Amino acid sequence: MLEHHLTMNLRRALGAAPSNFAAALDRPDSDLAQQLVKDPYVFEDLGLVERRAERDVEQALMDRLQDTMLELGRGMAFVGRQVRLSVPDDASDRVDELYVDLLFFHIEQLRYVIVELKIGTFEPSHLGQLGTYVAIVDDQYRRPEIHAPTVGILLCTGKSGPTVRYALASTNAPVAVADYKGLPEEARGVLPSAAELEAVIEDELDHRA
């Protein structure tokens, strides 16, 4: 696993996702939020992600939820998938319903984290959608007296740096944009299985005993 992290440049990826946290959040909260994100995210079972639909990607991440949460970073607790957000209209009986792809809660920073999945390259409109979700969750779920501001992470399969910078500058919602991809078949093949890792640990403990 250490070799895998070295190969994927984990150290460089941590905190590397473009965001507007510095502008949207006060320090030191902006620094803490930046530590939550990285770029890229590498999910083991998404080697052919460009051939999938967004719901297929979402399902694959849920099938291996523990691995997904490990890749998202330490401290993430899963809240729900396709979480419904209801927004009533005060002037009528209309209720708009929106759905968050993945909702997490960071138990160390005490904040909700929204993860939105997109197939294909980044589009500025994606941040408008994510920013709306962040505002609703911040208003309806967050308890300001104990929770840090809600943040959003947009995961896409390609992005242009200048376009992302302009889009981030145009929104007040604290959001970040990162690439995600699958671990190539040849890389998955050299990683040890969970059983193999357990056997190595047990053998090491026996030797120390």
Backbone as CSV, one residue per row, in Angstrom:
resi,resn,N_x,N_y,N_z,CA_x,CA_y,CA_z,C_x,C_y,C_z
1,MET,0.823,-1.196,0.000,0.000,0.000,0.000,0.864,1.255,0.000
2,LEU,1.989,1.210,0.731,2.906,2.347,0.725,3.452,2.575,-0.677
3,GLU,3.824,1.493,-1.356,4.316,1.612,-2.730,3.241,2.211,-3.634
4,HIS,1.994,1.787,-3.414,0.878,2.329,-4.206,0.754,3.835,-3.996
5,HIS,0.820,4.276,-2.741,0.694,5.701,-2.470,1.862,6.487,-3.068
6,LEU,3.056,5.897,-3.017,4.199,6.573,-3.615,4.029,6.696,-5.123
7,THR,3.533,5.625,-5.747,3.320,5.633,-7.189,2.305,6.688,-7.585
8,MET,1.261,6.848,-6.800,0.190,7.797,-7.127,0.489,9.208,-6.617
9,ASN,1.743,9.425,-6.111,2.137,10.755,-5.641,1.144,11.311,-4.612
10,LEU,0.829,10.501,-3.603,-0.150,10.905,-2.603,0.250,12.199,-1.918
11,ARG,1.533,12.349,-1.616,1.988,13.551,-0.911,1.691,14.801,-1.726
12,ARG,1.904,14.728,-3.040,1.632,15.879,-3.889,0.133,16.107,-4.062
13,ALA,-0.648,15.039,-3.986,-2.088,15.153,-4.216,-2.808,15.812,-3.048
14,LEU,-2.322,15.601,-1.827,-3.005,16.118,-0.645,-3.057,17.645,-0.669
15,GLY,-4.256,18.170,-0.536,-4.444,19.609,-0.512,-4.262,20.303,-1.839
16,ALA,-4.135,19.519,-2.933,-3.782,20.109,-4.228,-4.978,20.509,-5.079
17,ALA,-6.195,20.144,-4.680,-7.360,20.451,-5.507,-7.603,21.956,-5.550
18,PRO,-7.826,22.521,-6.742,-8.167,23.941,-6.822,-9.454,24.216,-6.047
19,SER,-9.463,25.283,-5.258,-10.632,25.624,-4.458,-10.702,27.132,-4.272
20,ASN,-11.814,27.586,-3.721,-11.938,28.992,-3.340,-12.043,29.124,-1.823
21,PHE,-11.551,28.118,-1.106,-11.681,28.106,0.345,-11.060,29.360,0.982
22,ALA,-9.918,29.811,0.457,-9.239,30.969,1.042,-10.113,32.220,0.963
23,ALA,-10.908,32.321,-0.101,-11.771,33.488,-0.268,-13.118,33.319,0.423
24,ALA,-13.618,32.079,0.476,-14.970,31.836,0.984,-15.023,31.571,2.481
25,LEU,-13.891,31.193,3.076,-13.861,30.853,4.498,-12.804,31.668,5.218
26,ASP,-13.025,31.906,6.496,-12.035,32.595,7.316,-10.930,31.628,7.710
27,ARG,-9.758,32.164,7.926,-8.678,31.343,8.461,-8.853,31.184,9.975
28,PRO,-8.486,30.038,10.569,-7.788,28.916,9.936,-8.714,27.891,9.291
29,ASP,-10.021,28.157,9.279,-10.961,27.185,8.733,-10.684,26.905,7.264
30,SER,-10.273,27.932,6.516,-9.968,27.722,5.099,-8.803,26.756,4.923
31,ASP,-7.810,26.843,5.806,-6.667,25.922,5.732,-7.096,24.495,6.066
32,LEU,-7.953,24.355,7.053,-8.448,23.025,7.418,-9.241,22.414,6.268
33,ALA,-10.103,23.222,5.645,-10.903,22.717,4.528,-10.005,22.276,3.378
34,GLN,-8.934,23.033,3.121,-8.036,22.666,2.024,-7.362,21.325,2.288
35,GLN,-7.119,21.028,3.554,-6.504,19.750,3.908,-7.426,18.566,3.628
36,LEU,-8.732,18.841,3.462,-9.694,17.770,3.198,-9.601,17.228,1.781
37,VAL,-9.098,18.036,0.865,-9.190,17.691,-0.554,-7.831,17.353,-1.136
38,LYS,-7.860,16.579,-2.214,-6.640,16.288,-2.955,-6.977,16.189,-4.433
39,ASP,-5.956,16.070,-5.250,-6.158,16.027,-6.689,-4.977,15.298,-7.335
40,PRO,-5.224,14.125,-7.949,-6.529,13.505,-8.175,-6.898,12.534,-7.052
41,TYR,-8.163,12.068,-7.100,-8.604,10.943,-6.292,-8.499,9.697,-7.159
42,VAL,-8.006,8.616,-6.582,-7.837,7.382,-7.338,-8.634,6.275,-6.658
43,PHE,-9.694,5.850,-7.309,-10.551,4.797,-6.772,-10.248,3.497,-7.513
44,GLU,-9.969,2.456,-6.746,-9.424,1.218,-7.306,-10.284,0.609,-8.396
45,ASP,-11.605,0.652,-8.251,-12.475,-0.087,-9.168,-13.052,0.749,-10.300
46,LEU,-12.457,1.894,-10.595,-13.013,2.754,-11.638,-12.059,2.884,-12.822
47,GLY,-11.421,1.782,-13.202,-10.459,1.813,-14.291,-11.049,2.218,-15.628
48,LEU,-12.341,1.963,-15.829,-12.988,2.295,-17.100,-14.056,3.352,-16.885
49,VAL,-13.747,4.322,-16.045,-14.752,5.289,-15.640,-15.344,6.055,-16.806
50,GLU,-14.539,6.299,-17.878,-15.070,7.086,-18.974,-16.171,6.360,-19.729
51,ARG,-16.311,5.056,-19.512,-17.346,4.288,-20.196,-18.592,4.111,-19.335
52,ARG,-18.610,4.706,-18.181,-19.717,4.503,-17.255,-20.630,5.722,-17.229
53,ALA,-21.835,5.505,-16.726,-22.721,6.620,-16.418,-22.431,7.065,-14.990
54,GLU,-22.866,8.269,-14.639,-22.581,8.776,-13.300,-23.173,7.890,-12.217
55,ARG,-24.363,7.352,-12.452,-24.966,6.460,-11.448,-24.161,5.176,-11.297
56,ASP,-23.527,4.704,-12.394,-22.681,3.512,-12.311,-21.444,3.795,-11.456
57,VAL,-20.865,4.972,-11.641,-19.717,5.360,-10.826,-20.120,5.426,-9.363
58,GLU,-21.243,6.057,-9.110,-21.751,6.187,-7.745,-21.965,4.818,-7.114
59,GLN,-22.545,3.896,-7.868,-22.796,2.556,-7.360,-21.485,1.830,-7.064
60,ALA,-20.503,1.993,-7.952,-19.202,1.344,-7.743,-18.537,1.871,-6.476
61,LEU,-18.655,3.154,-6.223,-18.081,3.722,-5.005,-18.799,3.208,-3.765
62,MET,-20.105,3.035,-3.863,-20.870,2.532,-2.721,-20.613,1.042,-2.485
63,ASP,-20.357,0.290,-3.553,-20.082,-1.137,-3.403,-18.843,-1.370,-2.549
64,ARG,-17.919,-0.430,-2.611,-16.707,-0.528,-1.786,-16.580,0.753,-0.970
65,LEU,-17.574,0.971,-0.132,-17.678,2.230,0.605,-16.460,2.470,1.492
66,GLN,-15.965,1.429,2.130,-14.827,1.611,3.025,-13.614,2.116,2.253
67,ASP,-13.343,1.524,1.084,-12.225,1.972,0.266,-12.444,3.407,-0.218
68,THR,-13.686,3.726,-0.577,-14.011,5.078,-1.024,-13.721,6.092,0.075
69,MET,-14.123,5.785,1.293,-13.918,6.708,2.404,-12.437,6.847,2.732
70,LEU,-11.679,5.770,2.601,-10.241,5.856,2.828,-9.590,6.770,1.804
71,GLU,-10.039,6.688,0.553,-9.475,7.539,-0.490,-9.879,8.991,-0.287
72,LEU,-11.085,9.225,0.199,-11.531,10.596,0.459,-10.782,11.222,1.620
73,GLY,-10.245,10.400,2.511,-9.417,10.927,3.585,-9.893,10.528,4.967
74,ARG,-8.984,10.614,5.901,-9.255,10.233,7.288,-10.333,11.118,7.898
75,GLY,-11.239,10.504,8.648,-12.229,11.255,9.401,-13.589,11.381,8.745
76,MET,-13.737,10.829,7.528,-15.009,10.943,6.824,-16.008,9.898,7.326
77,ALA,-17.209,10.340,7.646,-18.307,9.440,8.004,-19.382,9.564,6.929
78,PHE,-19.924,8.437,6.497,-20.908,8.439,5.418,-22.288,8.799,5.963
79,VAL,-22.916,9.795,5.346,-24.261,10.202,5.738,-25.303,9.590,4.820
80,GLY,-25.103,9.685,3.510,-26.089,9.113,2.607,-25.762,9.330,1.151
81,ARG,-26.467,8.570,0.315,-26.347,8.642,-1.138,-27.680,9.128,-1.707
82,GLN,-27.613,10.016,-2.692,-28.810,10.620,-3.270,-29.705,11.179,-2.163
83,VAL,-29.065,11.988,-1.311,-29.770,12.598,-0.184,-30.731,13.671,-0.723
84,ARG,-31.987,13.562,-0.351,-32.999,14.493,-0.849,-32.982,15.791,-0.061
85,LEU,-32.944,16.895,-0.789,-33.032,18.225,-0.194,-34.339,18.854,-0.651
86,SER,-35.199,19.185,0.286,-36.495,19.784,-0.029,-36.447,21.280,0.234
87,VAL,-36.850,22.046,-0.778,-36.828,23.501,-0.666,-38.233,24.033,-0.927
88,PRO,-38.983,24.371,0.118,-40.346,24.887,-0.073,-40.330,26.332,-0.567
89,ASP,-41.321,26.673,-1.368,-41.510,28.035,-1.854,-42.518,28.733,-0.943
90,ASP,-42.080,29.782,-0.274,-42.947,30.483,0.686,-44.168,31.116,0.024
91,ALA,-44.063,31.407,-1.267,-45.150,32.098,-1.954,-46.175,31.147,-2.568
92,SER,-45.920,29.855,-2.491,-46.840,28.882,-3.077,-46.697,27.556,-2.346
93,ASP,-47.417,26.551,-2.826,-47.321,25.217,-2.236,-46.222,24.385,-2.886
94,ARG,-45.475,24.982,-3.773,-44.449,24.242,-4.520,-43.278,23.890,-3.613
95,VAL,-42.766,22.676,-3.795,-41.575,22.227,-3.074,-40.592,21.660,-4.105
96,ASP,-39.442,22.303,-4.226,-38.402,21.784,-5.119,-37.624,20.700,-4.398
97,GLU,-37.311,19.622,-5.109,-36.529,18.533,-4.532,-35.249,18.357,-5.336
98,LEU,-34.138,18.417,-4.640,-32.824,18.234,-5.235,-32.150,17.056,-4.548
99,TYR,-31.186,16.441,-5.236,-30.559,15.230,-4.697,-29.037,15.344,-4.748
100,VAL,-28.432,15.203,-3.586,-26.978,15.221,-3.451,-26.432,13.829,-3.746
101,ASP,-25.425,13.754,-4.615,-24.860,12.446,-4.956,-24.391,11.709,-3.704
102,LEU,-23.447,12.304,-2.979,-22.890,11.677,-1.784,-22.720,12.746,-0.710
103,LEU,-23.159,12.427,0.497,-23.022,13.360,1.612,-22.232,12.684,2.723
104,PHE,-21.190,13.376,3.175,-20.346,12.876,4.255,-20.301,13.903,5.380
105,PHE,-19.811,13.451,6.543,-19.572,14.354,7.659,-18.167,14.085,8.166
106,HIS,-17.372,15.139,8.261,-16.008,14.978,8.748,-16.019,15.101,10.265
107,ILE,-15.715,14.009,10.940,-15.893,13.944,12.383,-14.812,14.705,13.150
108,GLU,-13.683,15.015,12.518,-12.644,15.777,13.195,-12.866,17.284,13.022
109,GLN,-13.235,17.686,11.811,-13.484,19.104,11.563,-14.942,19.507,11.829
110,LEU,-15.801,18.525,12.091,-17.219,18.786,12.383,-17.876,19.613,11.275
111,ARG,-17.836,19.082,10.063,-18.459,19.773,8.938,-19.022,18.747,7.952
112,TYR,-20.110,19.149,7.273,-20.655,18.341,6.195,-19.823,18.558,4.943
113,VAL,-19.635,17.467,4.205,-18.870,17.511,2.959,-19.712,16.876,1.865
114,ILE,-20.035,17.664,0.855,-20.822,17.173,-0.281,-19.877,16.762,-1.398
115,VAL,-20.086,15.571,-1.950,-19.291,15.095,-3.085,-20.220,14.923,-4.276
116,GLU,-19.957,15.659,-5.331,-20.757,15.594,-6.549,-19.911,14.988,-7.658
117,LEU,-20.478,13.998,-8.368,-19.760,13.272,-9.416,-20.208,13.732,-10.796
118,LYS,-19.222,13.945,-11.677,-19.530,14.292,-13.054,-18.656,13.468,-14.000
119,ILE,-19.296,12.913,-15.034,-18.557,12.223,-16.084,-18.153,13.259,-17.128
120,GLY,-16.889,13.239,-17.519,-16.423,14.181,-18.533,-15.720,15.373,-17.911
121,THR,-15.366,16.329,-18.767,-14.583,17.473,-18.328,-15.426,18.473,-17.543
122,PHE,-14.754,19.258,-16.756,-15.394,20.265,-15.915,-16.121,21.312,-16.751
123,GLU,-17.310,21.705,-16.271,-18.063,22.807,-16.853,-18.427,23.775,-15.731
124,PRO,-18.361,25.096,-15.983,-18.671,26.073,-14.936,-20.043,25.860,-14.297
125,SER,-21.011,25.377,-15.076,-22.351,25.161,-14.528,-22.353,24.122,-13.406
126,HIS,-21.372,23.238,-13.401,-21.285,22.232,-12.339,-21.153,22.898,-10.973
127,LEU,-20.395,23.991,-10.911,-20.194,24.658,-9.627,-21.457,25.374,-9.166
128,GLY,-22.269,25.841,-10.119,-23.543,26.444,-9.732,-24.430,25.438,-9.036
129,GLN,-24.486,24.224,-9.578,-25.280,23.161,-8.976,-24.730,22.789,-7.601
130,LEU,-23.421,22.575,-7.519,-22.810,22.187,-6.252,-22.955,23.289,-5.216
131,GLY,-22.779,24.547,-5.638,-22.919,25.653,-4.709,-24.312,25.732,-4.112
132,THR,-25.322,25.411,-4.912,-26.697,25.377,-4.415,-26.848,24.300,-3.348
133,TYR,-26.288,23.117,-3.600,-26.359,22.042,-2.615,-25.672,22.449,-1.309
134,VAL,-24.500,23.076,-1.444,-23.756,23.497,-0.253,-24.588,24.476,0.570
135,ALA,-25.240,25.436,-0.090,-26.046,26.433,0.616,-27.221,25.791,1.340
136,ILE,-27.867,24.816,0.695,-29.029,24.167,1.310,-28.618,23.323,2.511
137,VAL,-27.582,22.504,2.343,-27.115,21.672,3.452,-26.644,22.551,4.600
138,ASP,-25.970,23.645,4.290,-25.482,24.547,5.327,-26.642,25.160,6.107
139,ASP,-27.751,25.408,5.424,-28.909,26.020,6.062,-29.767,25.002,6.804
140,GLN,-29.954,23.813,6.220,-30.902,22.855,6.772,-30.278,21.795,7.685
141,TYR,-29.009,21.483,7.492,-28.364,20.416,8.257,-27.393,20.952,9.314
142,ARG,-26.659,21.948,8.943,-25.598,22.448,9.814,-26.159,23.166,11.040
143,ARG,-25.518,22.929,12.181,-25.811,23.670,13.407,-24.654,24.631,13.643
144,PRO,-24.839,25.901,13.326,-23.720,26.857,13.342,-22.968,26.938,14.660
145,GLU,-23.645,26.645,15.751,-22.982,26.769,17.051,-21.938,25.676,17.279
146,ILE,-22.022,24.587,16.538,-21.045,23.501,16.735,-20.388,23.028,15.446
147,HIS,-20.983,23.308,14.296,-20.465,22.786,13.033,-19.701,23.847,12.254
148,ALA,-18.619,23.429,11.610,-17.892,24.294,10.682,-18.697,24.405,9.384
149,PRO,-18.440,25.431,8.565,-19.197,25.599,7.322,-19.104,24.379,6.407
150,THR,-20.204,24.101,5.747,-20.275,23.008,4.778,-19.400,23.328,3.561
151,VAL,-18.746,22.302,3.022,-17.946,22.481,1.808,-18.365,21.441,0.775
152,GLY,-18.069,21.736,-0.485,-18.393,20.816,-1.564,-17.161,20.435,-2.353
153,ILE,-17.132,19.196,-2.837,-16.046,18.711,-3.693,-16.664,18.199,-4.985
154,LEU,-16.280,18.794,-6.091,-16.740,18.348,-7.398,-15.684,17.431,-7.992
155,LEU,-16.061,16.191,-8.270,-15.157,15.228,-8.883,-15.526,15.062,-10.347
156,CYS,-14.585,15.321,-11.238,-14.820,15.170,-12.666,-13.677,14.387,-13.286
157,THR,-13.795,14.065,-14.562,-12.774,13.245,-15.216,-11.911,14.066,-16.167
158,GLY,-11.745,15.325,-15.859,-10.891,16.200,-16.653,-11.262,17.643,-16.405
159,LYS,-10.259,18.521,-16.420,-10.550,19.934,-16.165,-9.460,20.797,-16.766
160,SER,-9.846,22.021,-17.116,-8.920,23.034,-17.590,-8.638,23.993,-16.449
161,GLY,-7.362,24.162,-16.111,-6.996,25.004,-14.987,-7.561,26.412,-15.036
162,PRO,-7.397,27.153,-16.140,-7.923,28.518,-16.194,-9.440,28.584,-16.031
163,THR,-10.164,27.674,-16.673,-11.625,27.681,-16.555,-12.051,27.423,-15.120
164,VAL,-11.378,26.492,-14.455,-11.693,26.198,-13.055,-11.436,27.417,-12.179
165,ARG,-10.326,28.095,-12.408,-10.010,29.279,-11.591,-11.068,30.366,-11.738
166,TYR,-11.484,30.633,-12.977,-12.516,31.651,-13.186,-13.835,31.244,-12.530
167,ALA,-14.189,29.975,-12.679,-15.454,29.500,-12.108,-15.432,29.569,-10.591
168,LEU,-14.306,29.202,-9.988,-14.191,29.268,-8.532,-14.284,30.708,-8.035
169,ALA,-13.724,31.625,-8.804,-13.748,33.030,-8.403,-15.152,33.623,-8.468
170,SER,-16.039,32.980,-9.226,-17.377,33.540,-9.439,-18.407,33.027,-8.438
171,THR,-18.016,32.148,-7.526,-18.973,31.602,-6.563,-18.518,31.880,-5.142
172,ASN,-19.486,32.131,-4.262,-19.185,32.369,-2.852,-19.234,31.094,-2.021
173,ALA,-19.779,30.031,-2.582,-19.854,28.763,-1.851,-18.460,28.143,-1.765
174,PRO,-18.062,27.640,-0.601,-16.747,27.008,-0.464,-16.700,25.647,-1.155
175,VAL,-16.058,25.595,-2.303,-16.036,24.379,-3.116,-14.635,24.148,-3.677
176,ALA,-14.372,22.887,-4.036,-13.112,22.491,-4.659,-13.419,21.607,-5.858
177,VAL,-12.476,21.556,-6.792,-12.646,20.762,-8.001,-11.448,19.829,-8.138
178,ALA,-11.708,18.543,-8.339,-10.618,17.576,-8.465,-10.955,16.537,-9.517
179,ASP,-9.919,15.969,-10.108,-10.092,14.844,-11.022,-10.258,13.560,-10.220
180,TYR,-10.934,12.609,-10.797,-10.952,11.270,-10.219,-10.767,10.258,-11.337
181,LYS,-10.176,9.143,-10.993,-9.906,8.112,-11.980,-9.805,6.765,-11.286
182,GLY,-9.741,5.723,-12.088,-9.602,4.383,-11.545,-8.160,3.949,-11.545
183,LEU,-7.865,3.035,-10.666,-6.533,2.450,-10.639,-6.401,1.484,-11.807
184,PRO,-5.375,1.642,-12.659,-5.231,0.758,-13.826,-5.154,-0.710,-13.438
185,GLU,-5.589,-1.565,-14.364,-5.623,-3.009,-14.105,-4.273,-3.540,-13.674
186,GLU,-3.197,-3.067,-14.333,-1.871,-3.580,-13.982,-1.462,-3.174,-12.579
187,ALA,-1.926,-1.999,-12.135,-1.610,-1.558,-10.776,-2.438,-2.330,-9.756
188,ARG,-3.720,-2.563,-10.068,-4.555,-3.339,-9.145,-3.994,-4.740,-8.957
189,GLY,-3.401,-5.286,-10.011,-2.912,-6.652,-9.950,-1.756,-6.859,-8.994
190,VAL,-0.981,-5.791,-8.728,0.186,-5.952,-7.863,-0.123,-5.603,-6.413
191,LEU,-1.310,-5.063,-6.144,-1.656,-4.741,-4.765,-2.063,-6.005,-4.012
192,PRO,-1.634,-6.149,-2.768,-2.023,-7.332,-1.989,-3.488,-7.272,-1.613
193,SER,-4.084,-8.450,-1.451,-5.473,-8.511,-1.013,-5.541,-8.264,0.487
194,ALA,-6.764,-8.046,1.000,-6.941,-7.838,2.432,-6.475,-9.054,3.214
195,ALA,-6.755,-10.256,2.691,-6.335,-11.483,3.373,-4.811,-11.579,3.434
196,GLU,-4.142,-11.197,2.346,-2.675,-11.239,2.324,-2.085,-10.254,3.327
197,LEU,-2.682,-9.064,3.431,-2.196,-8.090,4.394,-2.393,-8.583,5.827
198,GLU,-3.555,-9.204,6.098,-3.820,-9.731,7.433,-2.818,-10.832,7.788
199,ALA,-2.484,-11.662,6.805,-1.532,-12.745,7.047,-0.153,-12.188,7.393
200,VAL,0.263,-11.142,6.690,1.559,-10.523,6.963,1.580,-9.928,8.364
201,ILE,0.493,-9.247,8.745,0.426,-8.634,10.074,0.455,-9.691,11.162
202,GLU,-0.336,-10.764,10.971,-0.362,-11.839,11.968,1.005,-12.498,12.099
203,ASP,1.688,-12.691,10.966,3.018,-13.301,11.001,3.988,-12.400,11.742
204,GLU,3.919,-11.094,11.507,4.793,-10.161,12.186,4.523,-10.154,13.686
205,LEU,3.250,-10.200,14.077,2.915,-10.218,15.504,3.414,-11.504,16.161
206,ASP,3.316,-12.637,15.437,3.823,-13.900,15.978,5.321,-13.839,16.219
207,HIS,6.045,-13.210,15.287,7.502,-13.113,15.429,7.858,-12.225,16.626
208,ARG,7.096,-11.174,16.838,7.397,-10.275,17.956,7.062,-10.905,19.287
209,ALA,6.045,-11.803,19.269,5.670,-12.477,20.508,6.750,-13.458,20.926
